[in-house]
Amino acid sequence: MDPVIEPLNRVAISIGPIQLYWYGVLIMTGAIIGLWIAVRESERRNLPKDTFVDLVVWGLPISVLVARLYYVTFQWDYYSAHPKEILAVWEGGLAMHGVLIGAVLTIIVFAKVRNLSFWKLTDILAPSLILAQAIGRWGNFMNQEAHGGPVTRGFLESLHLPEFIINQMYINGTYYHPTFLYESVWNFIGFLLLMSLRKVNLRRGELFLTYLIYYSVGRFFIEGMRTDSLMLGEYIRMAQVMSIVLILLALAVIWFRRKKGYANMRYLDNGVKVD
């Protein structure tokens, strides 16, 4: 007989008809902590005090919008038949690569308007981004999504996971790989790595490009374990394609900027000159 295991409540706060879901709470928590880290670092890097607060005011809603459009586009067969669910972001369905696209486009425009270096902004923001991703993945956990294929309870216990994680991975009578956790741990390690690399004084832009490479390597392999991937055709996982593209693009940009002399400034240089 299958065990009776109730999933965790996806609703964090309920006030009358208003419900606040853990998915949104965790995403916002990651964004707020990431913003706090970026603001502290921006003061050290001699940027105007409110730079990242202003950037996030524009960048967060734009990134969420692009992330949702990205997700809906690759699930159009479903959403074309259920148009009312397109706006139901609390149910999940924010593609991280969509977030990146929205964030980069926003920073490009923001940097031009404020006459700041795009690369300096993204270098400062890189640790915050990957930490926010690490925290945000727990929203997938609460929604019982972004998991891998079936496993046994014994396998999950062999990972020495807390009971609440094991139980939450029991979905419709089957235990699943906690791929949300694998990516969260990978991203948290990446956060520690990027924070350490701040002290190395890399060439400007290369902290952000390292983030793209590191995140993409982990996402490529973890994505191969997931059962809910956005697909390009029948067999190609879109996140794996994007991961390969981002790795190659980041390496090419590093090579090009060094060759052309565009990366002579260093991370710890405090000037705000556009480059």
Disulfide bonds with the S-S distance in Angstrom:
none
